[in-house]
Amino acid sequence: MLTREADLILRIVQFLAIPENIGKGSTAKIIRQELGLPAILLRNTLRGLATAGVIESQRGRSGGVAIAEKTLGLTVLEVLNIMDNEASHAHLHAWRSDPGRNNDPVQELMLKAQSAVREIFDGTTVAQLAARYKN
């Protein structure tokens, strides 16, 4: 239901949105060290986040990446939906019901789980997620 990429996206967004990081550029090295991420995976994810406008990127000596101001008010679900629009695959795969399997307890459980995840993600802003950051 949730992808590893969605987890990575949310961890990076959360780190960049903590109050002490807002408005200042964090380098890939700092993010990599703080979150323990492989360099190439981090680089590709940062590129996608910047292309989608979720983060802002500045090159140069005093460069780095920072959370885009508009992102702080977005919900976690909105961030993942933005990233889904940039990619060719979904981070929240929709579990599709099979009409031929009426009264299937596994299908019912999966649909309830999907609904619960969407509700939680839609009710949590990036700012709220950042407030829960623990290093």
C-alpha positions as CSV (number, residue, x, y, z in Angstrom):
1,M,0.0,0.0,0.0
2,L,2.8,2.4,0.9
3,T,6.0,2.5,-1.0
4,R,9.5,2.9,0.2
5,E,9.7,6.0,-1.9
6,A,6.7,7.5,-0.1
7,D,8.5,6.8,3.2
8,L,11.7,8.5,1.9
9,I,9.8,11.5,0.6
10,L,8.0,12.1,3.9
11,R,11.2,11.7,5.9
12,I,13.0,14.3,3.8
13,V,10.0,16.7,3.8
14,Q,9.7,16.3,7.6
15,F,13.4,17.0,8.2
16,L,13.4,20.1,6.0
17,A,10.2,21.4,7.6
18,I,11.4,21.4,11.2
19,P,11.5,25.0,12.5
20,E,15.3,25.2,12.8
21,N,15.6,24.2,9.1
22,I,13.0,26.5,7.6
23,G,14.4,29.3,5.5
24,K,17.9,27.9,5.5
25,G,19.4,25.5,2.9
26,S,20.4,22.1,4.0
27,T,23.0,20.3,2.0
28,A,22.5,16.8,0.7
29,K,25.4,15.7,3.0
30,I,23.6,17.0,6.1
31,I,20.3,15.4,5.1
32,R,22.1,12.1,4.3
33,Q,23.9,12.1,7.6
34,E,20.8,13.0,9.6
35,L,18.5,10.5,8.0
36,G,21.1,7.8,7.1
37,L,20.2,7.6,3.4
38,P,22.2,6.4,0.4
39,A,23.6,9.3,-1.6
40,I,22.1,8.3,-5.0
41,L,18.7,7.6,-3.6
42,L,18.7,11.0,-1.8
43,R,19.9,12.9,-4.8
44,N,17.1,11.4,-7.0
45,T,14.4,12.1,-4.5
46,L,15.6,15.7,-3.9
47,R,15.5,16.2,-7.7
48,G,11.9,15.0,-7.8
49,L,10.9,17.1,-4.8
50,A,12.4,20.2,-6.4
51,T,10.8,19.5,-9.8
52,A,7.4,19.2,-8.1
53,G,7.9,22.4,-6.2
54,V,7.8,20.7,-2.8
55,I,11.3,22.0,-1.9
56,E,13.4,24.8,-3.3
57,S,16.9,24.2,-4.5
58,Q,19.8,26.7,-4.7
59,R,23.1,25.9,-6.2
60,G,26.4,27.4,-5.2
61,R,28.6,27.8,-2.2
62,S,25.8,28.8,0.2
63,G,23.3,26.6,-1.6
64,G,21.2,23.7,-0.5
65,V,17.6,22.6,-0.4
66,A,14.8,24.1,1.8
67,I,11.1,23.3,2.2
68,A,9.0,25.5,-0.1
69,E,6.8,27.8,2.1
70,K,3.6,26.6,0.5
71,T,4.5,23.0,1.4
72,L,4.1,23.7,5.2
73,G,0.3,24.0,4.9
74,L,-0.1,21.0,2.7
75,T,-1.3,17.7,4.0
76,V,0.9,14.6,3.8
77,L,-1.6,13.2,1.3
78,E,-1.3,16.3,-0.9
79,V,2.5,16.0,-0.9
80,L,2.3,12.4,-2.0
81,N,-0.3,13.2,-4.6
82,I,1.9,16.0,-6.0
83,M,4.8,13.5,-6.2
84,D,2.5,10.9,-7.8
85,N,1.7,13.5,-10.6
86,E,5.5,13.9,-11.2
87,A,6.1,10.2,-11.3
88,S,4.6,7.4,-13.3
89,H,3.6,5.3,-10.3
90,A,1.6,5.8,-7.2
91,H,3.0,6.0,-3.7
92,L,-0.4,5.1,-2.2
93,H,-1.5,2.3,-4.4
94,A,-5.2,2.1,-4.5
95,W,-6.5,-1.3,-3.5
96,R,-9.2,-2.0,-6.0
97,S,-12.2,-4.0,-5.0
98,D,-13.0,-7.0,-7.2
99,P,-16.8,-7.2,-7.9
100,G,-16.6,-10.9,-8.3
101,R,-15.4,-11.3,-4.7
102,N,-18.4,-9.9,-2.7
103,N,-18.2,-10.5,1.0
104,D,-14.5,-11.3,0.8
105,P,-13.1,-10.6,4.3
106,V,-9.5,-9.9,3.0
107,Q,-10.8,-7.4,0.4
108,E,-12.9,-5.7,3.0
109,L,-9.9,-5.5,5.4
110,M,-7.7,-4.0,2.7
111,L,-10.3,-1.4,1.7
112,K,-10.7,-0.4,5.4
113,A,-6.9,-0.1,5.8
114,Q,-6.6,2.0,2.7
115,S,-9.3,4.3,3.8
116,A,-7.7,4.7,7.3
117,V,-4.3,5.6,5.8
118,R,-5.8,8.1,3.5
119,E,-7.8,9.7,6.3
120,I,-4.7,10.0,8.6
121,F,-2.5,11.4,5.8
122,D,-5.2,13.8,4.7
123,G,-5.6,15.0,8.4
124,T,-1.9,15.6,8.9
125,T,-0.1,18.7,7.6
126,V,3.6,18.9,6.8
127,A,4.0,21.3,9.7
128,Q,2.3,18.9,12.1
129,L,4.6,16.1,10.9
130,A,7.6,18.3,11.4
131,A,6.5,19.1,15.0
132,R,6.9,15.4,15.7
133,Y,10.4,15.1,14.4
134,K,12.9,13.4,16.7
135,N,16.6,13.1,15.8
